[in-house]
Amino acid sequence: MKLVKSLLLGSAAGLTVVAGAQAADLPVKKAAPVEYVRVCSAYGAGFFFIPGTDTCMRVSGRARFEAGYTQSYTRGNANNGGDLMGYQGLGRLNIDARTQTAYGTLRAFVRFDLASRTGAYLYSGTLNRIANAFPAQGIDTFNRAQQAVNVDKAFIQFAGLTAGRAASFYDFYAHDFEMIGTSLGSDVFSTNLLAYTATFGQGFSATISVEDPIFRKTPLFGNGSATVANAQYQVFGAGSGNFTPVFATNAAGVPVGEAFYDVVQRSRMPDFVGVLRYDAAWGSAQLSAAVHELNTGNANLIVPLPGIVSTAGATAPRPTTEYGWAVQGGVKINLPFIAAGDSLYLQGSYGEGATMYTGYNRYNGAYAPSGNVAAGSSFNNFYSDAVVDPFTGKMELSTSWTVVGAYLHYWTPQWRSAFIGSYGEQSFGKSSRNNLAAATTLIGSALIGNPASPLFAYSNVLRDTNQLVAGASLIWSPVKDLDIGVEGLYARQGLKNGRVVDANKATGAAVGVNAAGLPVTAAGLVLPTVSSTDSFQVRMRVQRDF
């Protein structure tokens, strides 16, 4: 037994040694090598390869502080009237991904803006109206504080195709030299579009773009309804509509009642934009054109005119569709012989029924029916693209035009200034304004007034106007990508002819005119009148790009 036990133990020990030797001869599995981020030099500084792919990406952003002071003619109203100061903190994140393909570069670009803003001017009603921000609801903060969450850009570019949310191809000088874009001129910095750009060599290119019309709509004029007394521009009310009257006639063609068009425009057709562009070492030039649909809803709710008992069988004109249009030309000239980095923009635009394309309402009326240069100022400027004639039911388009010049000058590599000047005019058809005033007088709406009364000449509603916006800035860049600057602006709105009651200084409502033809209150007090109103603004900014 001892012998057998010794043999078994010896055999086991031998097998263990052999197994250990064989295990030592097996290859050892090594850890996978670490793939470090590699620089991608094909598309400029800051790009790197996404590990495991052939796509290059660049991550960049911005941090900004702004403060502004603006003139105010009032100490308070329902929104932010009376506030003189405003503040904003903004954060931006950019992601740019590019891949080289057999068809050229495939690019995807996304930009997110997050902002907290308060007070005069830096608070933006436009951002609320286009669903890019939401306001505070507190007692002292109601509509005076605002949080903005915006997908500013999200587009794909491939083989001449651009698809997604991007800047409108119609635009040229898009307030490039301004801290906050306020000069007159088109600047829809983000819209949804599908475009194709063909390049012909030698710097020439052409673009056809199909663009979202929502971001170019200015409300059509609406003046009261039978259901909502004097309800001008109820477009902002839930379900209340935006009504304007149209005469209903009997079988003999005699007006017997008033129907109402809902002039809230529906999105039925995209805007079409065409662009010709030339780029060279000396600068660039661009010619743009756009077509924009205007439409209204059907007439309804026929109300008898005074003295009419029945409107049975009465009919109203069917609504028509009109097409606004605009053209724009611009040139950018590089001026290195004055100073490195100097350049000059010159641009002009003309349109009918396309106020957002000419940019006449850019300063204070974007996406709004009217606006003024400062809270509580002397009168409002009206911006409607069209007015419905109550006798024919047809739209009479407004016309507008703007010109702008902007010059950027470097005093030194660290100090620069921009000088901006712009001017524009807008006109409404006289027949539609007069007819609308006559029609609304019959139903007791006093928004425009009776055209037969001398007081009608002092109404500011749908008046032909002009605007001037000018400014200058001084910016210090002590180190790369850091800007510290201040900007001052002057704006004036005026009538092309005549005067209006000064809403800022009036001490009562005008009910008529005296022997001298001046507007007076019921007590006979003469009311002040004006032909223009102006305002001043100062802003400062600290901004770091990375």
C-alpha positions as CSV (number, residue, x, y, z in Angstrom):
1,M,0.0,0.0,0.0
2,K,2.8,2.4,0.9
3,L,4.4,1.7,-2.5
4,V,1.1,2.4,-4.4
5,K,0.5,5.6,-2.4
6,S,4.0,6.8,-3.2
7,L,3.6,6.1,-6.9
8,L,0.2,8.0,-7.0
9,L,1.7,11.1,-5.2
10,G,4.7,11.1,-7.5
11,S,2.5,10.9,-10.6
12,A,0.3,13.8,-9.4
13,A,3.4,16.0,-8.7
14,G,4.8,15.2,-12.1
15,L,1.5,16.1,-13.9
16,T,1.4,19.4,-12.0
17,V,4.9,20.4,-13.1
18,V,4.1,19.5,-16.8
19,A,0.8,21.4,-16.7
20,G,2.6,24.5,-15.2
21,A,5.2,24.3,-17.9
22,Q,2.6,24.1,-20.7
23,A,0.7,27.0,-19.2
24,A,3.8,29.1,-19.2
25,D,4.1,28.5,-22.9
26,L,0.6,29.9,-23.8
27,P,0.4,33.5,-25.2
28,V,-0.7,36.2,-22.7
29,K,-3.7,38.4,-23.9
30,K,-2.8,42.0,-23.9
31,A,-5.1,45.0,-23.0
32,A,-6.5,46.9,-26.0
33,P,-4.5,50.0,-26.8
34,V,-6.0,53.3,-25.7
35,E,-7.2,55.4,-28.7
36,Y,-6.3,59.0,-27.9
37,V,-8.2,62.0,-29.5
38,R,-6.5,63.0,-32.7
39,V,-6.3,66.5,-34.1
40,C,-8.2,67.0,-37.4
41,S,-6.6,69.8,-39.4
42,A,-8.8,69.5,-42.5
43,Y,-11.4,72.1,-41.3
44,G,-9.4,74.6,-39.3
45,A,-8.4,75.0,-35.6
46,G,-10.3,73.2,-32.9
47,F,-11.5,70.2,-34.8
48,F,-10.7,66.6,-33.6
49,F,-11.6,63.1,-34.8
50,I,-14.4,61.5,-32.9
51,P,-12.7,58.3,-31.6
52,G,-13.5,55.3,-33.8
53,T,-14.9,57.4,-36.7
54,D,-13.7,59.5,-39.6
55,T,-15.9,62.4,-38.5
56,C,-14.2,65.6,-37.3
57,M,-16.0,67.7,-34.6
58,R,-15.5,71.1,-33.0
59,V,-17.1,72.2,-29.7
60,S,-17.3,75.9,-29.1
61,G,-19.4,78.4,-27.2
62,R,-19.9,81.8,-25.7
63,A,-20.6,83.4,-22.3
64,R,-22.0,86.9,-22.3
65,F,-23.2,89.7,-19.9
66,E,-25.2,92.6,-21.1
67,A,-26.7,95.7,-19.5
68,G,-28.8,98.4,-21.2
69,Y,-30.3,101.8,-20.5
70,T,-33.2,103.0,-22.6
71,Q,-35.3,106.1,-22.5
72,S,-38.9,105.8,-21.2
73,Y,-41.9,108.2,-21.4
74,T,-43.9,106.4,-18.7
75,R,-43.5,105.1,-15.1
76,G,-45.5,102.0,-15.6
77,N,-47.9,99.9,-17.5
78,A,-49.0,96.3,-17.8
79,N,-45.6,95.1,-19.0
80,N,-42.2,96.6,-18.6
81,G,-43.0,100.3,-19.2
82,G,-41.1,102.6,-16.9
83,D,-38.1,100.3,-16.6
84,L,-34.9,102.1,-17.6
85,M,-32.4,99.3,-17.1
86,G,-32.2,95.8,-18.4
87,Y,-29.8,92.9,-17.9
88,Q,-29.0,89.6,-19.6
89,G,-26.8,86.6,-19.0
90,L,-26.4,84.3,-22.0
91,G,-24.7,81.0,-22.6
92,R,-24.1,79.4,-26.0
93,L,-23.0,76.0,-27.1
94,N,-22.0,75.1,-30.7
95,I,-21.3,71.6,-32.1
96,D,-19.9,71.4,-35.6
97,A,-19.4,67.8,-37.1
98,R,-17.9,67.3,-40.6
99,T,-17.1,64.2,-42.6
100,Q,-15.4,64.1,-46.0
101,T,-17.3,62.0,-48.6
102,A,-17.1,61.3,-52.3
103,Y,-19.7,64.1,-52.8
104,G,-17.8,66.7,-50.7
105,T,-18.1,67.6,-47.0
106,L,-21.1,66.3,-45.0
107,R,-21.7,68.8,-42.2
108,A,-24.1,69.0,-39.3
109,F,-24.2,72.1,-37.1
110,V,-26.2,72.6,-33.9
111,R,-26.3,75.7,-31.7
112,F,-28.1,76.2,-28.4
113,D,-28.7,79.5,-26.7
114,L,-29.8,79.8,-23.0
115,A,-30.5,83.2,-21.6
116,S,-31.9,85.0,-18.6
117,R,-33.0,88.5,-19.3
118,T,-34.9,91.3,-17.6
119,G,-36.0,94.9,-17.9
120,A,-36.2,97.5,-20.6
121,Y,-35.3,96.4,-24.1
122,L,-33.2,93.4,-23.2
123,Y,-36.5,91.7,-22.4
124,S,-37.9,90.6,-25.8
125,G,-41.5,90.3,-26.6
126,T,-40.5,88.9,-30.0
127,L,-39.0,85.9,-28.4
128,N,-42.2,85.2,-26.5
129,R,-44.2,85.5,-29.7
130,I,-42.1,83.1,-31.7
131,A,-42.0,80.5,-28.8
132,N,-38.3,80.9,-28.0
133,A,-38.8,82.2,-24.5
134,F,-41.2,82.3,-21.6
135,P,-41.9,85.2,-19.2
136,A,-42.1,85.4,-15.4
137,Q,-45.6,85.6,-13.9
138,G,-44.8,87.2,-10.5
139,I,-46.3,90.5,-9.3
140,D,-43.2,92.6,-9.8
141,T,-41.6,90.3,-12.4
142,F,-44.7,89.8,-14.6
143,N,-43.5,90.1,-18.3
144,R,-40.3,91.8,-17.1
145,A,-38.1,88.7,-16.5
146,Q,-37.7,86.1,-19.2
147,Q,-35.9,82.8,-19.7
148,A,-34.9,82.0,-23.3
149,V,-34.3,78.4,-24.4
150,N,-33.6,78.4,-28.1
151,V,-32.3,75.8,-30.7
152,D,-30.8,78.6,-32.7
153,K,-29.3,76.4,-35.4
154,A,-29.8,72.7,-36.3
155,F,-29.0,72.1,-40.0
156,I,-27.3,69.6,-42.4
157,Q,-25.2,70.6,-45.4
158,F,-24.3,68.1,-48.1
159,A,-23.5,68.5,-51.8
160,G,-25.0,72.0,-52.0
161,L,-28.1,71.0,-49.9
162,T,-28.9,72.9,-46.7
163,A,-31.8,71.5,-44.6
164,G,-32.9,72.4,-41.1
165,R,-33.0,75.5,-38.9
166,A,-30.6,78.1,-40.2
167,A,-30.3,81.8,-41.0
168,S,-32.5,82.8,-44.0
169,F,-30.7,82.9,-47.3
170,Y,-32.5,86.1,-48.1
171,D,-30.5,88.1,-45.5
172,F,-27.1,89.7,-46.3
173,Y,-26.1,92.3,-43.7
174,A,-27.8,90.7,-40.7
175,H,-26.7,93.3,-38.1
176,D,-23.2,91.8,-38.2
177,F,-21.5,94.9,-36.6
178,E,-24.1,95.5,-33.9
179,M,-24.3,94.3,-30.3
180,I,-28.1,93.9,-30.6
181,G,-29.5,94.1,-34.1
182,T,-31.7,97.2,-34.2
183,S,-30.9,99.0,-37.6
184,L,-33.6,98.7,-40.2
185,G,-33.1,95.6,-42.4
186,S,-34.0,92.0,-42.7
187,D,-32.5,89.6,-40.1
188,V,-34.3,86.3,-39.5
189,F,-31.4,84.6,-37.7
190,S,-33.2,81.3,-37.4
191,T,-35.9,79.7,-39.6
192,N,-36.7,76.3,-41.0
193,L,-35.7,75.8,-44.6
194,L,-34.7,73.5,-47.4
195,A,-32.3,75.0,-49.9
196,Y,-29.9,74.2,-52.7
197,T,-26.8,76.2,-53.6
198,A,-25.1,75.8,-56.9
199,T,-21.5,77.2,-57.3
200,F,-20.3,78.3,-60.7
201,G,-16.7,79.1,-60.0
202,Q,-14.9,82.4,-59.9
203,G,-16.9,83.3,-56.7
204,F,-20.4,83.1,-58.3
205,S,-23.2,81.1,-56.7
206,A,-27.0,80.8,-56.8
207,T,-29.4,79.5,-54.1
208,I,-33.1,78.5,-54.2
209,S,-34.6,78.2,-50.7
210,V,-38.0,77.1,-49.5
211,E,-38.5,78.7,-46.1
212,D,-40.9,78.5,-43.2
213,P,-43.4,81.5,-43.6
214,I,-44.2,81.7,-39.9
215,F,-41.1,83.7,-39.0
216,R,-41.9,86.3,-41.7
217,K,-45.6,86.9,-40.8
218,T,-46.6,90.4,-39.7
219,P,-50.3,90.5,-38.5
220,L,-52.8,91.8,-41.0
221,F,-54.8,94.7,-39.8
222,G,-57.9,93.8,-37.7
223,N,-60.2,96.4,-36.3
224,G,-62.9,95.2,-33.9
225,S,-65.7,92.7,-34.1
226,A,-69.3,92.3,-33.2
227,T,-68.5,89.8,-30.5
228,V,-65.5,91.6,-29.0
229,A,-66.0,95.4,-28.8
230,N,-63.1,97.3,-30.3
231,A,-61.0,94.2,-30.3
232,Q,-58.0,95.2,-32.3
233,Y,-55.4,92.5,-32.8
234,Q,-57.0,89.7,-30.7
235,V,-54.6,87.5,-32.4
236,F,-52.8,87.1,-29.0
237,G,-56.0,86.0,-27.3
238,A,-56.9,82.3,-27.0
239,G,-59.6,81.5,-29.6
240,S,-60.7,85.1,-29.9
241,G,-59.5,85.6,-33.5
242,N,-58.3,88.8,-35.2
243,F,-61.3,90.2,-37.0
244,T,-61.9,93.0,-39.5
245,P,-65.2,94.0,-41.0
246,V,-66.5,93.5,-44.6
247,F,-69.8,94.8,-46.0
248,A,-72.5,92.2,-46.8
249,T,-74.9,93.0,-49.6
250,N,-78.3,91.9,-50.6
251,A,-79.3,90.6,-54.0
252,A,-79.4,94.1,-55.4
253,G,-75.9,94.8,-54.3
254,V,-76.9,97.2,-51.5
255,P,-74.9,97.0,-48.2
256,V,-77.2,95.7,-45.5
257,G,-74.8,94.3,-42.9
258,E,-71.2,93.7,-41.9
259,A,-69.5,90.3,-41.8
260,F,-66.1,89.7,-40.3
261,Y,-63.0,88.2,-41.8
262,D,-60.6,86.4,-39.3
263,V,-57.3,87.8,-40.6
264,V,-55.1,85.5,-38.6
265,Q,-53.0,84.0,-41.4
266,R,-52.8,80.3,-41.9
267,S,-49.6,78.6,-43.0
268,R,-50.6,77.2,-46.4
269,M,-47.6,77.8,-48.6
270,P,-43.9,78.2,-47.9
271,D,-41.9,81.3,-48.7
272,F,-39.8,81.1,-51.8
273,V,-36.4,82.8,-51.8
274,G,-33.9,83.2,-54.7
275,V,-30.3,84.5,-54.2
276,L,-27.4,85.4,-56.5
277,R,-24.1,85.9,-54.8
278,Y,-20.5,86.8,-55.6
279,D,-17.6,86.5,-53.3
280,A,-14.1,87.8,-54.0
281,A,-11.0,89.0,-52.2
282,W,-12.4,92.6,-52.2
283,G,-15.6,91.5,-50.5
284,S,-19.0,90.2,-51.6
285,A,-22.3,91.2,-53.2
286,Q,-25.7,89.6,-53.1
287,L,-29.1,90.1,-54.8
288,S,-32.1,88.4,-53.1
289,A,-35.8,88.1,-53.9
290,A,-38.7,86.5,-52.0
291,V,-42.4,85.7,-52.4
292,H,-44.7,85.5,-49.3
293,E,-48.4,84.4,-49.2
294,L,-51.0,86.5,-47.4
295,N,-54.4,85.0,-46.7
296,T,-57.6,85.4,-44.5
297,G,-60.4,83.2,-43.3
298,N,-64.0,83.2,-44.5
299,A,-66.5,85.9,-43.6
300,N,-69.0,85.0,-40.9
301,L,-71.4,86.6,-38.3
302,I,-73.3,89.1,-40.5
303,V,-74.5,92.0,-38.3
304,P,-77.3,94.3,-39.6
305,L,-76.3,97.9,-40.3
306,P,-78.2,100.6,-38.4
307,G,-81.8,100.8,-39.6
308,I,-81.7,97.3,-41.3
309,V,-84.1,94.8,-39.8
310,S,-83.0,91.6,-41.6
311,T,-79.9,90.4,-43.4
312,A,-81.6,87.3,-44.9
313,G,-79.9,86.3,-48.1
314,A,-77.1,88.8,-47.6
315,T,-73.6,87.7,-48.8
316,A,-70.1,88.9,-48.2
317,P,-67.2,88.8,-50.7
318,R,-65.1,85.7,-50.5
319,P,-61.6,86.3,-49.1
320,T,-58.8,86.6,-51.6
321,T,-55.2,85.4,-51.5
322,E,-52.4,87.9,-52.2
323,Y,-48.7,87.5,-52.5
324,G,-46.3,89.8,-50.9
325,W,-42.8,90.1,-52.4
326,A,-39.5,91.8,-51.7
327,V,-36.1,92.4,-53.4
328,Q,-32.8,93.3,-51.7
329,G,-29.4,94.2,-52.9
330,G,-26.2,94.5,-50.8
331,V,-22.5,94.8,-51.0
332,K,-19.7,94.3,-48.5
333,I,-16.3,96.0,-49.2
334,N,-13.1,95.1,-47.4
335,L,-11.0,98.1,-46.6
336,P,-7.6,96.8,-45.5
337,F,-5.9,99.9,-46.9
338,I,-7.5,101.9,-44.1
339,A,-6.8,99.4,-41.4
340,A,-6.6,95.6,-41.1
341,G,-10.1,94.2,-40.6
342,D,-12.0,97.3,-41.8
343,S,-15.1,96.7,-43.9
344,L,-18.2,98.5,-45.1
345,Y,-21.8,97.1,-45.7
346,L,-24.3,98.9,-47.9
347,Q,-27.8,97.4,-48.4
348,G,-31.2,98.4,-49.7
349,S,-34.6,96.5,-49.8
350,Y,-38.1,97.2,-51.2
351,G,-41.2,95.1,-50.7
352,E,-45.0,95.0,-50.9
353,G,-46.9,93.1,-48.2
354,A,-43.5,91.9,-46.9
355,T,-42.5,94.1,-43.9
356,M,-40.4,91.4,-42.3
357,Y,-38.4,91.1,-45.6
358,T,-37.6,94.8,-45.8
359,G,-36.9,94.9,-42.1
360,Y,-38.9,98.2,-41.6
361,N,-40.4,96.8,-38.4
362,R,-37.1,95.3,-37.1
363,Y,-36.4,98.0,-34.5
364,N,-39.5,97.5,-32.4
365,G,-42.3,95.7,-34.2
366,A,-41.1,92.3,-35.3
367,Y,-44.0,89.9,-35.2
368,A,-46.2,92.7,-33.8
369,P,-48.9,94.8,-35.4
370,S,-47.5,98.1,-34.0
371,G,-44.8,99.5,-31.9
372,N,-43.1,102.6,-30.6
373,V,-39.6,103.8,-30.0
374,A,-40.0,103.8,-26.2
375,A,-42.6,102.9,-23.6
376,G,-45.3,105.6,-23.5
377,S,-43.9,107.6,-26.4
378,S,-46.0,109.9,-28.5
379,F,-47.6,107.5,-30.9
380,N,-47.4,103.9,-32.3
381,N,-46.1,103.0,-35.7
382,F,-48.3,100.4,-37.5
383,Y,-46.6,97.6,-39.4
384,S,-49.4,95.5,-41.0
385,D,-48.5,93.7,-44.3
386,A,-52.1,94.4,-45.6
387,V,-55.5,96.0,-44.9
388,V,-58.7,94.4,-46.0
389,D,-61.0,96.9,-47.8
390,P,-64.5,96.4,-46.3
391,F,-66.2,97.2,-49.5
392,T,-64.4,94.8,-51.8
393,G,-63.0,92.2,-49.3
394,K,-59.7,92.5,-51.1
395,M,-56.4,93.1,-49.4
396,E,-54.5,96.3,-50.1
397,L,-50.8,95.6,-49.5
398,S,-48.6,98.0,-47.7
399,T,-45.3,99.1,-49.2
400,S,-42.0,99.5,-47.4
401,W,-38.3,100.1,-48.1
402,T,-35.1,100.4,-46.1
403,V,-31.5,101.3,-46.6
404,V,-28.6,100.6,-44.2
405,G,-24.9,101.3,-44.0
406,A,-22.5,99.9,-41.5
407,Y,-18.8,100.5,-41.2
408,L,-16.4,98.6,-38.9
409,H,-13.0,100.3,-38.2
410,Y,-10.0,99.1,-36.2
411,W,-8.3,101.9,-34.4
412,T,-5.7,99.4,-33.2
413,P,-5.7,95.6,-33.2
414,Q,-7.3,95.7,-29.7
415,W,-9.8,98.6,-30.2
416,R,-12.5,98.8,-32.8
417,S,-15.7,100.8,-33.5
418,A,-18.8,100.3,-35.6
419,F,-20.9,103.1,-37.1
420,I,-24.4,102.2,-38.2
421,G,-27.1,104.3,-40.0
422,S,-30.4,103.2,-41.5
423,Y,-33.6,104.8,-42.8
424,G,-36.9,103.4,-44.1
425,E,-40.5,104.3,-45.0
426,Q,-43.8,102.5,-45.0
427,S,-47.1,103.4,-46.8
428,F,-50.7,102.1,-46.6
429,G,-53.3,102.4,-49.3
430,K,-55.5,105.4,-48.7
431,S,-58.8,103.8,-50.0
432,S,-58.7,100.9,-47.6
433,R,-57.9,103.2,-44.6
434,N,-60.7,105.5,-45.4
435,N,-63.2,102.8,-46.2
436,L,-62.3,100.9,-43.0
437,A,-62.8,104.0,-41.0
438,A,-66.3,104.5,-42.6
439,A,-67.2,100.9,-42.0
440,T,-66.2,100.8,-38.4
441,T,-67.9,104.1,-37.6
442,L,-71.2,102.3,-38.4
443,I,-70.7,99.7,-35.8
444,G,-69.4,102.1,-33.1
445,S,-65.7,101.3,-33.2
446,A,-63.6,104.4,-32.6
447,L,-60.2,103.0,-33.3
448,I,-59.7,105.0,-36.5
449,G,-62.5,107.5,-36.3
450,N,-65.0,108.9,-38.7
451,P,-63.3,109.8,-42.0
452,A,-65.7,112.7,-42.4
453,S,-64.5,114.3,-39.2
454,P,-61.5,116.7,-39.1
455,L,-60.3,114.7,-36.1
456,F,-59.6,111.8,-38.5
457,A,-56.5,113.6,-39.7
458,Y,-55.0,113.3,-36.1
459,S,-55.4,109.5,-35.8
460,N,-52.1,107.6,-35.9
461,V,-53.7,104.3,-37.1
462,L,-52.4,103.1,-40.5
463,R,-50.5,106.4,-41.1
464,D,-47.6,106.5,-43.6
465,T,-44.4,106.8,-41.6
466,N,-40.6,106.9,-41.7
467,Q,-37.9,105.7,-39.3
468,L,-34.3,106.5,-38.7
469,V,-32.0,104.3,-36.5
470,A,-28.3,105.2,-36.1
471,G,-25.6,104.3,-33.6
472,A,-22.0,103.7,-32.8
473,S,-19.9,101.4,-30.6
474,L,-16.5,101.1,-29.0
475,I,-15.1,97.7,-28.2
476,W,-11.9,96.7,-26.5
477,S,-10.4,93.2,-26.9
478,P,-7.4,93.0,-24.5
479,V,-6.9,89.3,-25.3
480,K,-8.1,87.0,-28.1
481,D,-11.9,86.2,-28.0
482,L,-12.7,88.6,-25.2
483,D,-14.8,91.7,-26.0
484,I,-15.7,94.6,-23.6
485,G,-17.7,97.2,-25.3
486,V,-20.4,99.9,-25.2
487,E,-22.9,101.0,-27.8
488,G,-25.2,104.0,-28.2
489,L,-28.3,104.2,-30.4
490,Y,-30.7,106.9,-31.5
491,A,-34.1,106.1,-33.1
492,R,-36.8,108.4,-34.5
493,Q,-40.2,107.6,-35.9
494,G,-42.1,110.2,-37.8
495,L,-45.1,110.8,-40.0
496,K,-44.5,111.3,-43.7
497,N,-47.1,114.1,-43.5
498,G,-49.5,115.6,-41.0
499,R,-49.6,115.4,-37.2
500,V,-51.1,113.1,-34.5
501,V,-52.3,113.7,-31.0
502,D,-49.3,113.3,-28.6
503,A,-50.3,110.3,-26.5
504,N,-47.5,111.0,-24.1
505,K,-48.7,114.6,-23.2
506,A,-52.4,114.4,-23.9
507,T,-54.5,115.0,-20.7
508,G,-57.8,113.6,-22.2
509,A,-59.4,112.1,-25.2
510,A,-59.9,114.1,-28.4
511,V,-63.6,114.5,-29.3
512,G,-63.3,117.1,-32.0
513,V,-61.4,120.1,-33.3
514,N,-61.7,123.9,-32.5
515,A,-62.0,126.8,-34.9
516,A,-58.3,126.6,-35.6
517,G,-58.6,123.0,-36.6
518,L,-56.7,121.7,-33.5
519,P,-57.9,118.6,-31.5
520,V,-59.7,119.4,-28.3
521,T,-61.2,117.5,-25.3
522,A,-64.9,117.6,-24.3
523,A,-63.9,120.5,-22.0
524,G,-62.4,122.4,-24.9
525,L,-58.8,121.8,-23.8
526,V,-56.4,121.9,-26.8
527,L,-54.4,118.7,-27.0
528,P,-50.7,118.8,-28.1
529,T,-49.7,117.2,-31.4
530,V,-46.5,115.8,-32.8
531,S,-45.1,114.7,-36.1
532,S,-42.3,112.5,-34.8
533,T,-40.9,110.9,-31.6
534,D,-37.5,109.7,-30.7
535,S,-35.5,107.8,-28.1
536,F,-31.9,107.0,-27.0
537,Q,-30.3,103.8,-25.7
538,V,-27.0,102.8,-24.3
539,R,-25.7,99.3,-23.9
540,M,-22.6,97.5,-22.7
541,R,-21.3,94.0,-23.1
542,V,-18.7,91.6,-21.8
543,Q,-18.3,88.5,-24.0
544,R,-16.0,85.6,-24.1
545,D,-16.0,83.2,-27.1
546,F,-14.2,79.8,-26.9
